Amino acid sequence: MADAELIRMRKIIQYNGGLVEEIEDAVVQEITLTVYLNHVEIANMVCSPGAFRELAAGFLLSEGLVHKPEEILEIAFREDEGILWIETSGGAAPTETYMSRHTAGYYGKNRGGFHAIIEARKTKPLPAAISFKGAHLLNLINNLEEQATVFKRTGGVHSAALADQKGFLCRYDDIGRHNAVDKVLGYAFLNGIRTDDKCLLLSGRIASEILLKAARADIPLVLSRSAPTGLTIDLAEELNMTVVGFARGQRYSIYCHPERVIMGREESE
């Protein structure tokens, strides 16, 4: 996604150490979307422009509304109406009990921690077959920060990426951390990328709903520069997922299932 799509230059008044001047500054863009699934309105989103196919696919996948790419018949963005139109082969829309979370990316009815626990019990624990060298995880998170050019210019987006043993497979920025993750998951889903041997990278907090998105996409390890919540750690323990936080410079903290991280002398073996 091109940085220019996410940024607009705006004239502002800046005060700095007693000096007042008019300058041009980079401001991150946001748009509102109404999402329709099979002719029924299911969600409202506030997101960054672009990657609408990936956003829609990732949203459907992480909500458990599709399971295979071929179930998605149409994804259309109607820019003049602010509508994201989706049709699936199932033909049905979610029931009222489904509707919608209240987060930075989506707004609707707040499902909160209780919802996260219920959804976790519907999700199968992940196998522990894959492992990553700790040094590689640090390289990945440092690269995520280095490539965060939109954040460096605006201070207004979250970053998410999918990576394997070699490096990034995709990376997205969005004003909503849920949206950034959905775009990553949607890219992998639409392109048939195997995910059970990958890791999800985040620039911000590892919230319980983000962990559940990774779990539904069969991603066994979540890595972030920031911290997980207590509920995230509890759910990760139950789902056999590895959570690595505060990965910065030459340090990281493993909160659960450390068997997927190769550390110290073992890295050179």
NUKE-80147 format. One record per residue: residue number from 1; y, z negated, x of N, C-alpha, C in turn. Coordinates in Angstrom, 2 decimals, padded with zeros to 5 digits, m for minus. Atoms other than C-alpha are relative to their C-alpha. Example, Ala and Ser with C-alpha at 12.3 -4.5 7.8 and 13.67 -1.06 7.14 Angstrom:
PT   nr     n.py     n.pz     n.px    ca.py    ca.pz    ca.px     c.py     c.pz     c.px
PT    1  m001.19   000.00   000.89  m004.50  m007.80   012.30   001.20   000.00   000.90
PT    2  m001.19   000.06  m000.82  m001.06  m007.14   013.67   001.09  m000.73  m000.77
//
This chain:
PT   nr     n.py     n.pz     n.px    ca.py    ca.pz    ca.px     c.py     c.pz     c.px
PT    1  m001.19   000.00   000.84   000.00   000.00   000.00   001.24   000.00   000.88
PT    2  m001.20  m000.11  m000.82   003.33   001.03   001.47   000.96  m001.15  m000.30
PT    3  m000.97   001.09   000.17   005.85  m001.75   002.07   001.15   000.42  m000.90
PT    4  m001.15  m000.48   000.77   008.56   000.42   000.51  m000.22  m000.13  m001.50
PT    5   000.31   000.11   001.42   006.77   000.22  m002.85   000.26  m001.42  m000.51
PT    6  m000.12   001.39   000.40   007.09  m003.58  m002.86   001.39  m000.57   000.21
PT    7  m001.29   000.54  m000.43   010.65  m003.95  m001.54   001.14   000.88  m000.48
PT    8  m001.26  m000.70   000.25   014.16  m002.99  m002.64   001.10  m000.72   000.77
PT    9  m001.13   000.59  m000.70   017.33  m003.53  m000.66   001.09  m000.35  m001.01
PT   10  m001.04   000.47   000.91   020.00  m005.56  m002.46   001.15  m000.59   000.80
PT   11  m001.16   000.62  m000.63   023.53  m006.57  m001.54   000.08  m001.47  m000.41
PT   12  m000.09   001.42   000.27   023.87  m010.33  m001.24   001.16  m000.60   000.81
PT   13  m000.97   000.77  m000.78   026.39  m012.90  m000.02  m000.77  m001.05   000.79
PT   14   000.72   000.94  m000.86   025.06  m014.86   002.93   000.97  m000.97   000.66
PT   15  m000.76   001.04  m000.71   026.45  m018.16   004.22  m000.85  m000.46   001.17
PT   16   000.73   000.40  m001.20   025.43  m019.04   007.78   000.94  m000.68   000.99
PT   17  m000.78   000.75  m000.96   027.04  m021.79   009.82   001.51   000.17  m000.14
PT   18  m001.43  m000.14   000.23   030.44  m021.41   008.22   000.47   001.43  m000.16
PT   19  m000.34  m001.41   000.13   030.37  m017.60   008.25  m000.53   000.54  m001.32
PT   20   000.39  m000.61   001.26   030.32  m015.83   004.88   000.14   001.51   000.13
PT   21  m000.06  m001.45  m000.10   029.46  m012.15   004.78  m000.89   000.65  m001.04
PT   22   000.83  m000.80   000.89   028.07  m009.47   002.49  m000.96   000.82   000.85
PT   23   001.01  m000.74  m000.75   024.80  m008.01   003.78  m000.98   000.64  m000.98
PT   24   001.13  m000.54   000.77   021.87  m005.93   002.54  m001.26  m000.76   000.41
PT   25   001.20   000.79  m000.28   018.67  m007.92   002.24  m001.19   000.58  m000.77
PT   26   001.22  m000.48   000.65   015.06  m007.02   001.38  m000.43  m001.00  m001.06
PT   27   000.42   000.84   001.12   013.98  m008.37  m002.01  m001.30   000.55  m000.56
PT   28   001.29  m000.44   000.52   010.40  m008.25  m003.26   000.12   000.36  m001.48
PT   29  m000.04  m000.48   001.38   009.84  m006.39  m006.54  m001.11  m000.63  m000.84
PT   30   001.04   000.45   000.92   007.95  m007.62  m009.58   000.12   000.77  m001.32
PT   31   000.02  m000.65   001.30   006.91  m006.03  m012.84  m000.87  m000.82  m000.93
PT   32   000.85   000.65   000.99   005.40  m007.31  m016.07  m000.95   001.03  m000.60
PT   33   001.02  m000.87   000.57   002.20  m005.81  m017.45  m000.65  m000.67  m001.20
PT   34   000.86   000.43   001.10   000.48  m006.14  m020.78  m001.32   000.74   000.14
PT   35   001.32  m000.58  m000.25  m003.25  m005.57  m020.34  m000.75   000.14  m001.32
PT   36   000.82  m000.28   001.17  m005.29  m003.94  m023.09  m001.40   000.37   000.44
PT   37   001.40  m000.34  m000.25  m009.08  m003.87  m023.01  m000.61   000.46  m001.31
PT   38   000.61  m000.58   001.19  m010.73  m001.56  m025.54   000.88  m000.22  m001.24
PT   39  m001.00   000.00   001.07  m007.54  m001.44  m027.66   000.45  m001.40  m000.43
PT   40  m000.40   001.37   000.34  m007.10  m005.25  m027.73   000.78  m000.60   001.16
PT   41  m000.79   000.66  m001.04  m004.36  m007.10  m025.83  m000.73  m001.26   000.47
PT   42   000.76   001.15  m000.51  m006.08  m009.60  m023.52   000.79  m000.86   000.98
PT   43  m000.73   000.79  m001.00  m003.50  m010.72  m020.93   001.37   000.60   000.24
PT   44  m001.29  m000.43  m000.54   000.04  m010.54  m019.65   000.05  m000.40   001.46
PT   45  m000.04   000.24  m001.43   000.61  m010.28  m015.92   001.42   000.21   000.52
PT   46  m001.18  m000.26  m000.81   003.54  m010.58  m013.57  m000.53   000.31   001.40
PT   47   000.64  m000.43  m001.24   002.67  m008.66  m010.41   000.92   000.90   000.81
PT   48  m000.69  m000.99  m000.83   003.86  m006.47  m007.57  m000.44   001.40  m000.44
PT   49   000.37  m001.36   000.39   003.92  m002.72  m008.26  m001.06   000.58   000.94
PT   50   000.98  m000.72  m000.81   001.04  m000.53  m007.08  m001.40  m000.56  m000.10
PT   51   001.42   000.36  m000.02  m002.77  m000.62  m006.77  m000.47  m000.50  m001.37
PT   52   000.33   000.45   001.35  m003.16  m000.86  m010.55  m001.49   000.16  m000.32
PT   53   001.45  m000.16   000.22  m006.73   000.50  m010.57  m000.76  m001.16   000.62
PT   54   000.67   001.11  m000.68  m007.79  m002.11  m008.04   000.26  m001.32  m000.71
PT   55  m000.35   001.22   000.73  m005.94  m004.85  m009.92  m000.82  m000.13  m001.28
PT   56   000.74   000.03   001.26  m007.58  m003.92  m013.22  m001.49  m000.26   000.24
PT   57   001.43   000.16  m000.28  m011.08  m003.64  m011.74  m000.31  m001.40   000.49
PT   58   000.21   001.35  m000.50  m010.77  m006.91  m009.86   000.16  m001.06  m001.08
PT   59  m000.20   000.91   001.13  m009.44  m008.67  m012.95  m001.22  m000.03  m000.90
PT   60   001.19  m000.07   000.86  m012.36  m007.45  m015.07  m001.20  m000.65   000.66
PT   61   001.14   000.56  m000.73  m014.89  m008.38  m012.38   000.09  m001.52   000.07
PT   62  m000.13   001.45  m000.20  m013.50  m011.85  m011.73  m000.01  m000.77  m001.31
PT   63   000.10   000.63   001.31  m013.34  m012.57  m015.47  m001.38   000.17  m000.62
PT   64   001.35  m000.20   000.52  m016.97  m011.52  m015.89  m000.08   001.00  m001.13
PT   65  m000.05  m000.96   001.09  m015.99  m008.66  m018.21  m000.70   001.32   000.34
PT   66   000.83  m001.13  m000.43  m017.75  m005.95  m016.16  m000.87  m000.47   001.16
PT   67   000.93   000.35  m001.07  m020.64  m006.04  m013.72  m000.33   001.18   000.91
PT   68   000.24  m001.21  m000.79  m020.95  m002.43  m012.52   001.20   000.94  m000.14
PT   69  m001.16  m000.90   000.07  m018.25   000.13  m011.66  m000.10   001.03  m001.11
PT   70   000.15  m001.04   001.01  m019.71   002.67  m014.06   000.29  m000.50  m001.42
PT   71  m000.38   000.53   001.30  m018.93   000.34  m016.97   001.47   000.27  m000.32
PT   72  m001.42  m000.28   000.21  m015.24   001.16  m016.47   000.18   001.48  m000.28
PT   73  m000.17  m001.38   000.40  m014.44   004.36  m018.35   001.40   000.54   000.30
PT   74  m001.38  m000.45  m000.21  m010.65   004.49  m017.97   000.88  m001.17   000.41
PT   75  m001.08   000.93  m000.35  m007.84   002.64  m016.23   001.27   000.85   000.08
PT   76  m001.23  m000.79   000.03  m004.36   003.97  m017.01   001.20  m000.95   000.00
PT   77  m001.23   000.76  m000.04  m000.96   002.54  m016.09   001.09   000.80  m000.68
PT   78  m001.08  m000.65   000.74   001.73   003.45  m018.60   001.32  m000.65   000.42
PT   79  m001.16   000.62  m000.63   004.83   002.77  m016.54   001.15  m000.21  m000.97
PT   80  m001.15   000.12   000.90   007.39   003.42  m019.28  m000.19  m001.09  m001.04
PT   81   000.27   001.04   000.98   005.67   000.89  m021.56  m000.41  m001.33   000.64
PT   82   000.47   001.22  m000.67   004.54  m001.63  m018.94  m001.38  m000.42  m000.46
PT   83   001.34   000.26   000.54   000.95  m001.32  m020.17  m001.07   000.43   001.00
PT   84   001.19  m000.34  m000.76  m002.30  m001.40  m018.22  m001.14   000.14  m001.01
PT   85   000.94  m000.34   001.06  m004.81   000.33  m020.48  m001.39   000.19   000.61
PT   86   001.36  m000.04  m000.55  m008.54  m000.21  m019.83  m000.99   000.23  m001.12
PT   87   001.12  m000.18   000.92  m011.59   001.09  m021.61  m001.30  m000.14   000.77
PT   88   001.31   000.20  m000.62  m015.15   000.03  m020.82  m001.10   000.46  m000.94
PT   89   001.11  m000.52   000.79  m018.54   001.20  m021.98  m000.51  m001.02  m001.00
PT   90   000.45   001.03   000.93  m019.22  m002.13  m023.66   000.66   000.12  m001.36
PT   91  m000.70  m000.23   001.26  m016.60  m001.34  m026.26   000.59  m001.23  m000.64
PT   92  m000.49   001.24   000.63  m015.99  m005.00  m027.12   001.11  m000.61   000.83
PT   93  m001.06   000.75  m000.69  m012.96  m007.11  m026.26  m000.42  m001.47   000.07
PT   94   000.34   001.42  m000.11  m013.13  m010.77  m025.17   000.32  m000.75  m001.28
PT   95  m000.24   000.84   001.17  m013.30  m013.42  m027.85   001.20  m000.91   000.25
PT   96  m001.15   000.90  m000.11  m010.51  m015.91  m028.51  m000.27  m001.12   000.99
PT   97   000.32   001.09  m000.91  m012.37  m018.53  m026.46   000.20   000.39   001.45
PT   98  m000.23  m000.49  m001.37  m011.91  m016.35  m023.38   001.42  m000.28   000.48
PT   99  m001.37  m000.29  m000.40  m008.14  m016.08  m023.35   000.63  m001.10   000.81
PT  100  m000.34  m000.56  m001.27  m006.09  m016.30  m020.66   000.53  m001.12   000.86
PT  101  m000.44   001.10  m000.87  m005.17  m018.49  m017.67   001.51  m000.05   000.17
PT  102  m001.44   000.18  m000.27  m001.75  m019.85  m016.78   000.15  m000.23   001.50
PT  103  m000.11   000.07  m001.45  m001.12  m019.09  m013.11   001.21   000.79   000.42
PT  104  m001.11  m000.81  m000.52   001.39  m017.38  m010.82  m000.15   001.46  m000.37
PT  105   000.21  m001.40   000.28  m000.22  m014.07  m011.69  m000.12   000.32  m001.47
PT  106   000.23  m000.25   001.41  m001.22  m014.38  m015.34   000.62  m001.13  m000.80
PT  107  m000.45   001.11   000.82   000.21  m016.35  m018.21  m000.61   000.11  m001.38
PT  108   000.66   000.06   001.28  m001.42  m017.45  m021.43  m000.39  m001.44  m000.25
PT  109   000.45   001.36   000.25  m003.44  m020.52  m022.43  m000.55  m000.61   001.28
PT  110   000.43   000.66  m001.23  m004.03  m023.00  m019.62  m001.41  m000.52  m000.14
PT  111   001.38   000.43   000.07  m007.74  m023.43  m018.96  m000.30  m001.09   001.03
PT  112   000.01   001.12  m000.93  m007.31  m025.67  m015.90  m001.33  m000.33   000.62
PT  113   001.17   000.43  m000.77  m009.91  m027.69  m014.00  m001.26  m000.02  m000.83
PT  114   001.19   000.02   000.84  m012.26  m028.11  m016.97  m000.63   001.38  m000.10
PT  115   000.49  m001.38   000.03  m012.52  m024.33  m017.25  m000.72   000.35   001.28
PT  116   000.61  m000.32  m001.28  m013.29  m024.06  m013.55  m001.40  m000.58   000.12
PT  117   001.31   000.63  m000.06  m016.19  m026.50  m013.86  m000.99   000.74  m000.89
PT  118   000.88  m000.73   000.92  m017.63  m024.68  m016.88  m000.40   001.35   000.60
PT  119   000.29  m001.31  m000.57  m017.34  m021.30  m015.15  m000.91  m000.10   001.22
PT  120   000.86   000.18  m001.18  m018.93  m022.64  m011.96  m001.45  m000.16  m000.40
PT  121   001.37   000.22   000.47  m021.99  m023.68  m013.95  m000.64   001.29  m000.51
PT  122   000.53  m001.30   000.40  m022.34  m020.07  m015.10  m000.25   000.90   001.20
PT  123   000.06  m000.84  m001.21  m022.23  m018.78  m011.51  m001.12  m000.47   000.90
PT  124   001.14   000.35  m000.84  m025.30  m018.69  m009.29   000.46  m000.36   001.42
PT  125  m000.30   000.30  m001.40  m025.17  m020.38  m005.86  m000.31   001.19   000.90
PT  126   000.15  m001.14  m000.89  m024.87  m017.89  m003.00  m000.94  m000.30   001.15
PT  127   000.89   000.21  m001.15  m027.48  m017.42  m000.24   000.80  m000.25   001.27
PT  128  m000.70   000.39  m001.24  m026.66  m018.65   003.26  m000.35   000.89   001.18
PT  129   000.53  m000.86  m001.05  m027.90  m015.64   005.24   001.02   000.40   001.06
PT  130  m001.00  m000.55  m000.92  m024.62  m014.49   006.84   000.72  m001.11   000.77
PT  131  m000.80   000.96  m000.77  m022.67  m016.24   009.60   001.07   000.76   000.78
PT  132  m001.12  m000.57  m000.74  m019.38  m015.62   011.43   000.32  m000.87   001.21
PT  133  m000.48   000.75  m001.14  m018.24  m016.61   014.88   001.38  m000.56  m000.30
PT  134  m001.28   000.64   000.25  m015.37  m019.07   014.73   001.16   000.75   000.62
PT  135  m001.07  m000.75  m000.67  m013.36  m017.04   017.23   000.38   001.25  m000.79
PT  136  m000.28  m001.19   000.81  m013.69  m013.98   015.00   000.82  m000.36  m001.23
PT  137  m000.78   000.45   001.16  m012.42  m015.92   011.98   001.45  m000.25   000.39
PT  138  m001.37   000.23  m000.45  m009.38  m016.98   013.98   000.74   001.30   000.27
PT  139  m000.62  m001.32  m000.22  m008.73  m013.39   015.04   000.39   000.64  m001.32
PT  140  m000.28  m000.59   001.31  m008.94  m012.29   011.41   001.23  m000.63  m000.65
PT  141  m001.12   000.66   000.68  m006.54  m014.91   010.08   001.31   000.24   000.76
PT  142  m001.20  m000.30  m000.78  m004.10  m014.29   012.94   000.47   001.43  m000.26
PT  143  m000.36  m001.38   000.33  m004.23  m010.54   012.17   000.61   000.09  m001.40
PT  144  m000.57   000.02   001.34  m003.55  m011.29   008.50   001.47  m000.39   000.05
PT  145  m001.38   000.44  m000.13  m000.39  m013.11   009.50   000.86   001.06   000.70
PT  146  m000.75  m001.02  m000.73   000.68  m010.42   011.98   000.35   001.18  m000.88
PT  147  m000.21  m001.16   000.86   000.35  m007.73   009.32   000.81  m000.32  m001.27
PT  148  m000.73   000.41   001.21   002.30  m009.69   006.69   001.47   000.40   000.10
PT  149  m001.38  m000.48  m000.20   005.40  m007.52   007.12   000.87  m000.19  m001.23
PT  150  m000.79   000.19   001.22   006.47  m007.77   003.47   000.43  m001.47  m000.12
PT  151  m000.37   001.41   000.06   006.37  m011.56   003.61   001.08  m000.33   001.04
PT  152  m000.99   000.28  m001.05   008.30  m011.59   006.88   001.38   000.51  m000.40
PT  153  m001.28  m000.55   000.41   011.02  m009.45   005.31   000.56  m000.68  m001.25
PT  154  m000.47   000.51   001.30   011.17  m011.11   001.87  m000.34  m001.46  m000.25
PT  155   000.45   001.36   000.29   009.32  m014.43   001.95  m000.54  m000.16  m001.40
PT  156   000.31   000.07   001.42   008.06  m013.54  m001.52  m001.37   000.48  m000.45
PT  157   001.32  m000.49   000.41   004.41  m012.40  m001.46  m001.11  m000.84   000.63
PT  158   001.24   000.55  m000.55   000.88  m013.67  m000.89  m000.82   001.17   000.54
PT  159   000.88  m001.02  m000.57  m001.67  m011.77   001.20  m001.46  m000.39  m000.21
PT  160   001.44   000.21   000.08  m005.41  m011.36   000.72  m000.68   001.20   000.66
PT  161   000.72  m001.08  m000.68  m007.99  m009.32   002.62  m001.50  m000.27  m000.09
PT  162   001.46   000.08  m000.10  m011.72  m008.59   002.77  m000.38   000.46   001.41
PT  163   000.35  m000.32  m001.39  m013.31  m008.57   006.22  m001.49  m000.17   000.24
PT  164   001.38   000.15  m000.45  m016.66  m008.19   007.95   000.00  m000.40   001.46
PT  165   000.13   000.40  m001.40  m017.91  m008.77   011.48   000.88   000.83   000.93
PT  166  m000.84  m000.87  m000.83  m015.67  m005.95   012.77   001.48  m000.16  m000.27
PT  167  m001.42   000.11   000.32  m012.39  m006.48   010.95   000.26   000.21  m001.48
PT  168  m000.39  m000.16   001.40  m010.49  m005.77   007.73  m000.59   001.25  m000.62
PT  169   000.41  m001.15   000.81  m011.91  m003.50   005.05   001.10   000.39  m000.98
PT  170  m001.18  m000.27   000.83  m008.86  m003.81   002.80   000.89  m001.23   000.04
PT  171  m000.99   001.07  m000.03  m005.71  m005.89   002.52   001.10   000.32  m001.00
PT  172  m001.05  m000.21   001.00  m003.12  m006.37  m000.24   000.99  m001.16  m000.01
PT  173  m001.04   000.99   000.23   000.16  m008.19  m000.83   000.38   000.03  m001.48
PT  174  m000.47   000.05   001.39   001.34  m009.38  m004.24   000.79  m001.29  m000.19
PT  175  m000.75   001.21   000.27   003.80  m011.88  m005.67  m000.91  m001.11  m000.54
PT  176   000.96   000.98   000.51   000.79  m013.61  m007.31  m001.24  m000.03   000.86
PT  177   001.18   000.07  m000.87  m002.07  m014.88  m005.17  m001.25   000.46  m000.74
PT  178   001.14  m000.49   000.77  m004.55  m014.20  m007.99  m000.03   001.53  m000.02
PT  179  m000.08  m001.46   000.02  m003.33  m010.60  m008.17  m000.44   000.60   001.34
PT  180   000.37  m000.51  m001.32  m003.67  m010.10  m004.41  m001.51  m000.03   000.18
PT  181   001.46   000.11  m000.10  m007.28  m011.33  m004.59  m000.67   001.02  m000.91
PT  182   000.59  m000.99   000.92  m008.04  m009.17  m007.65   000.07   001.41   000.57
PT  183  m000.11  m001.33  m000.59  m006.77  m006.10  m005.81  m001.03   000.20   001.11
PT  184   001.03  m000.06  m001.05  m009.06  m006.87  m002.87  m001.38   000.17  m000.62
PT  185   001.32  m000.06   000.64  m012.06  m007.47  m005.13  m000.19   001.33  m000.73
PT  186   000.08  m001.28   000.71  m011.26  m004.38  m007.21  m000.26   001.16   000.95
PT  187   000.22  m001.05  m000.99  m011.10  m002.19  m004.10  m001.47   000.03   000.41
PT  188   001.40   000.06  m000.41  m014.53  m003.38  m002.97  m000.92   000.45  m001.14
PT  189   000.82  m000.32   001.17  m015.97  m003.04  m006.49   000.00   001.50  m000.27
PT  190  m000.11  m001.42   000.30  m014.68   000.50  m007.08  m000.60   000.88   001.09
PT  191   000.50  m000.79  m001.12  m015.79   001.68  m003.64  m001.43  m000.36   000.40
PT  192   001.39   000.34  m000.24  m019.27   000.17  m003.80  m000.26  m000.72   001.31
PT  193   000.14   000.72  m001.26  m018.73  m002.10  m000.81  m000.81  m001.27  m000.22
PT  194   000.81   001.22   000.06  m021.38  m004.76  m000.30   000.87  m001.19   000.39
PT  195  m000.89   001.13  m000.25  m019.71  m008.18  m000.39  m000.72  m001.27   000.43
PT  196   000.69   001.26  m000.31  m022.44  m010.76   000.26  m000.08  m000.31   001.48
PT  197  m000.07   000.26  m001.43  m021.92  m010.43   004.02   001.45   000.07   000.50
PT  198  m001.43  m000.09  m000.33  m018.10  m010.48   003.94   000.68  m001.35  m000.17
PT  199  m000.80   001.20   000.25  m015.36  m013.10   003.94   001.33   000.42  m000.64
PT  200  m001.28  m000.21   000.67  m012.22  m013.37   001.81   001.06  m000.79   000.74
PT  201  m001.11   000.65  m000.71  m008.97  m014.14   003.64   001.19  m000.18  m000.93
PT  202  m001.15   000.33   000.82  m005.97  m015.79   002.03   001.13  m000.52   000.87
PT  203  m001.15   000.54  m000.72  m002.47  m016.58   003.19   000.41  m001.37  m000.54
PT  204  m000.45   001.23   000.64  m002.06  m019.52   000.81  m001.14  m000.92  m000.39
PT  205   000.94   001.03   000.43  m003.83  m022.42  m000.88  m001.27   000.62  m000.60
PT  206   001.27  m000.43   000.59  m007.51  m022.02  m001.83  m000.19  m000.80  m001.29
PT  207   000.13   000.65   001.30  m007.40  m022.89  m005.53  m001.40   000.22  m000.57
PT  208   001.35  m000.08   000.56  m010.54  m023.42  m007.61  m000.26   001.35  m000.66
PT  209   000.22  m001.29   000.65  m010.01  m020.21  m009.60  m000.14   001.13   001.02
PT  210   000.19  m000.98  m001.07  m009.68  m018.22  m006.37  m001.42  m000.07   000.53
PT  211   001.38   000.17  m000.46  m012.98  m019.69  m005.20  m000.97   000.63  m000.97
PT  212   000.90  m000.57   001.00  m014.63  m018.69  m008.48   000.04   001.52   000.00
PT  213  m000.08  m001.45  m000.14  m013.35  m015.14  m008.07  m000.91   000.47   001.14
PT  214   000.84  m000.35  m001.14  m015.02  m015.00  m004.66  m001.48  m000.16  m000.35
PT  215   001.39   000.26   000.37  m018.21  m016.49  m006.09  m000.55   001.10  m000.91
PT  216   000.45  m001.06   000.90  m018.41  m013.91  m008.89  m000.18   001.32   000.73
PT  217   000.12  m001.22  m000.79  m017.95  m011.18  m006.28  m001.02  m000.14   001.12
PT  218   001.06   000.25  m000.99  m020.77  m012.70  m004.13   000.53  m000.11   001.43
PT  219  m000.57   000.19  m001.34  m018.44  m013.46  m001.19  m000.26  m001.45   000.42
PT  220   000.46   001.36  m000.33  m019.91  m016.49   000.64   000.98  m000.86   000.77
PT  221  m000.91   000.78  m000.84  m016.98  m017.54   002.83   001.45   000.34  m000.35
PT  222  m001.43  m000.17   000.27  m013.29  m018.08   002.02   000.78  m000.67   001.13
PT  223  m000.75   000.43  m001.18  m010.83  m018.43   004.89   001.50   000.06  m000.29
PT  224  m001.44   000.03   000.27  m007.17  m019.46   004.69   000.76  m000.73   001.08
PT  225  m000.90   000.73  m000.87  m004.20  m020.57   006.74   000.38  m001.35  m000.62
PT  226  m000.43   001.18   000.74  m003.62  m023.24   004.09  m001.21  m000.84  m000.41
PT  227   001.01   000.99   000.35  m005.62  m025.98   002.39  m000.74   000.36  m001.29
PT  228   000.67  m000.05   001.30  m008.27  m026.05  m000.36   000.37  m001.23  m000.82
PT  229  m000.16   001.18   000.84  m007.95  m028.38  m003.32  m001.33  m000.76  m000.04
PT  230   001.22   000.79   000.11  m010.44  m031.17  m003.97  m001.02   000.64  m000.92
PT  231   000.92  m000.66   000.93  m011.92  m029.31  m006.95  m000.63   001.23   000.65
PT  232   000.53  m001.16  m000.72  m012.31  m026.19  m004.79  m001.18  m000.42   000.88
PT  233   001.06   000.46  m000.90  m014.39  m028.16  m002.28  m001.23  m000.42  m000.80
PT  234   001.12   000.42   000.84  m016.53  m029.71  m005.03  m000.78   001.20  m000.52
PT  235   000.65  m001.19   000.53  m017.23  m026.31  m006.57  m000.71   000.79   001.10
PT  236   000.62  m000.72  m001.12  m017.94  m024.73  m003.17  m001.30  m000.66   000.43
PT  237   001.24   000.72  m000.32  m020.51  m027.43  m002.43  m001.10   000.40  m000.98
PT  238   000.97  m000.32   001.05  m022.23  m026.66  m005.73  m000.46   001.45   000.08
PT  239   000.30  m001.43  m000.02  m022.08  m022.88  m005.24  m000.48   000.49   001.36
PT  240   000.47  m000.36  m001.34  m023.23  m022.96  m001.60   000.94   000.97   000.70
PT  241  m001.01  m000.85  m000.62  m019.98  m021.41  m000.37   000.69  m000.76   001.13
PT  242  m000.69   000.58  m001.15  m018.21  m022.02   002.93   001.51   000.14  m000.18
PT  243  m001.46   000.01   000.11  m014.54  m023.00   002.80   000.59  m000.41   001.33
PT  244  m000.67   000.26  m001.28  m012.44  m022.80   005.97   001.50   000.05  m000.23
PT  245  m001.44   000.06   000.22  m008.82  m023.90   005.81   000.76  m000.36   001.26
PT  246  m000.89   000.30  m001.13  m005.86  m024.55   008.10  m000.39   000.77   001.26
PT  247   000.35  m000.86  m001.14  m006.99  m021.65   010.31   001.27   000.57   000.59
PT  248  m001.26  m000.42  m000.64  m004.06  m021.20   012.66  m000.15  m000.14   001.51
PT  249   000.06   000.08  m001.46  m003.76  m020.43   016.34  m001.43  m000.08   000.50
PT  250   001.35   000.20  m000.53  m006.92  m021.86   017.91  m000.75  m001.12  m000.72
PT  251   000.66   001.07   000.73  m007.96  m024.35   015.22  m000.33   000.42  m001.43
PT  252   000.34  m000.18   001.41  m009.61  m024.41   011.80  m000.76  m001.24  m000.46
PT  253   000.71   001.14   000.59  m011.14  m026.97   009.43  m001.03   000.54  m000.99
PT  254   001.07  m000.42   000.91  m014.50  m026.44   007.69  m000.24  m001.14  m000.99
PT  255   000.07   001.04   001.03  m014.68  m028.30   004.38  m001.39  m000.13  m000.62
PT  256   001.37   000.10   000.52  m018.23  m027.48   003.31  m000.83   001.17   000.51
PT  257   000.97  m000.98  m000.45  m021.32  m025.53   004.34   000.39   000.63   001.35
PT  258  m000.39  m000.50  m001.33  m020.51  m025.20   008.07  m001.05   000.90   000.65
PT  259   001.08  m000.80  m000.60  m023.81  m023.40   008.71   000.34   001.48   000.13
PT  260  m000.39  m001.41  m000.10  m022.05  m020.05   008.25   001.00   000.26   001.12
PT  261  m000.98  m000.16  m001.07  m019.65  m020.68   011.14  m000.64  m000.37   001.33
PT  262   000.55   000.23  m001.34  m020.86  m020.33   014.73   001.12  m000.49   000.90
PT  263  m001.07   000.64  m000.76  m018.87  m022.64   016.98  m000.43  m000.32   001.42
PT  264   000.22   000.50  m001.36  m018.52  m023.57   020.64  m000.92   000.87   000.81
PT  265   000.90  m000.71  m000.91  m021.27  m022.61   023.06  m000.86   001.03  m000.71
PT  266   000.86  m000.91   000.75  m023.31  m020.94   020.32   000.63   001.37  m000.17
PT  267  m000.68  m001.28   000.20  m020.67  m018.19   020.04  m000.34   001.00   001.10
PT  268   000.29  m000.90  m001.12  m021.62  m016.78   023.45  m001.47   000.34   000.11
PT  269   001.45  m000.27  m000.07  m025.35  m016.76   022.77  m000.37   001.27  m000.75
//
